[in-house]
Amino acid sequence: MDEISLAYSWLFWSVVCFCGFVIYSPVISYGDEILPRYLHKNINKYWLRVSISTFVATVVMAFVVPFIILMFFDTTSSYLASIPQHFITGLFIGGLITFILTVHNLYQDQKAVIGQQTAELANQQKNDNEQQSPLVKKFINQLPLSVKGDLVCLQMDDHYLNVYTEKGKHLLLMRFKDALTMLEDYPGLQTHRSWWVAEKAIIGTRKEGRKLILLLNNGVEVPVSNTYLPAVRALI
């Protein structure tokens, strides 16, 4: 290569790289599409499909490169005899480039998925906030940021209120009655004279003698008194 001009060298390598792209790109794409039909589900992995496709593309490239060399240079090398050498070289170079591009594509795909999920979550939170009544917002805004989230349940504790959310628990100075008034528009119901439960937090029930106990998604168990039993049964 040091005996030819820079322009001629650039032309040669441009042709090689262009042929490599024309061969590797469709073979890998097509292989990723059709190989799942023939591979067992236990070994049908993305990396295996790319590896097989790269191997096939390298075989094709090994026949093309010697032909390109014959077009650009006067050489005494046998066309068929040089194919194994170009296959090994192509497998290393083509495999390395394919590996780098595959990692880059996977990173971009994962980044796009995370971005989409983040946007959907932000949109959902925005919609939830828009749907909340001013009183519900006022109640939730009294919670510290560390526990602010979807409500799970409330428990009266004298003049205080134990507020359970999906993020934790906080003791709030508020009367239980005032809290129930503020949460009238929040999907939930009172189950006991000292308990209120969010509707979507209920994951199951159990019986304790004749008493019904609600099982919540944060592990808390809430009793149901006879006064509120009909409403609870209608909900669950």
RAZI-V848867 format. One record per backbone hydrogen bond with DSSP energy under -1.0 kcal/mol. CO is the residue of the C=O (numbers start at 1). NH is the residue of the N-H. Records with the same first field share a line. If there is no record, write none. Layout:
CO = NH / NH
//
This chain:
1 = 4
5 = 9
6 = 10
7 = 11
8 = 12
9 = 13
10 = 14
11 = 15
12 = 16
13 = 17
14 = 18
15 = 19
16 = 20
17 = 21
18 = 22
19 = 23
20 = 24
21 = 25
23 = 27
24 = 28
25 = 29
26 = 30
27 = 31
28 = 32
29 = 33
30 = 34
31 = 35
34 = 37
35 = 38 / 39
40 = 43
43 = 45
45 = 49
46 = 50
47 = 51
48 = 52
49 = 53
50 = 54
51 = 55
52 = 56
53 = 57
54 = 58
55 = 59
56 = 60
57 = 61
58 = 62
60 = 64
61 = 65
64 = 68
65 = 69
66 = 70
67 = 71
68 = 72
69 = 73
78 = 82
82 = 86
83 = 87
84 = 88
85 = 89
86 = 90
87 = 91
88 = 92
89 = 93
90 = 94
91 = 95
92 = 96
93 = 97
94 = 98
95 = 99
96 = 100
97 = 101
98 = 102
99 = 103
100 = 104
101 = 105
102 = 106
103 = 107
104 = 108
105 = 109
106 = 110
107 = 111
108 = 112
109 = 113
110 = 114
111 = 115
112 = 116
113 = 117
114 = 118
115 = 119
116 = 120
117 = 121
118 = 122
119 = 123
120 = 124
121 = 125
122 = 126
123 = 127
124 = 128
125 = 129
126 = 130
127 = 131
128 = 132
133 = 137
134 = 138
135 = 139
136 = 140
137 = 141
139 = 142
140 = 143
144 = 147
150 = 166
152 = 198
153 = 164
154 = 196
155 = 162
157 = 160
160 = 157
161 = 172
162 = 155
163 = 170
164 = 152 / 153
168 = 165
170 = 163
172 = 161 / 174
175 = 179
176 = 180
177 = 181
178 = 182
179 = 183
181 = 184
183 = 186
187 = 199
189 = 197
191 = 225
192 = 195
194 = 156
195 = 191 / 192
196 = 154
197 = 189
198 = 201
199 = 202
201 = 217
204 = 215
206 = 213
208 = 211
211 = 208
212 = 224
213 = 206
214 = 222
215 = 203 / 204
216 = 219
220 = 216
222 = 214
228 = 232
229 = 233
230 = 234
231 = 235
232 = 236
//
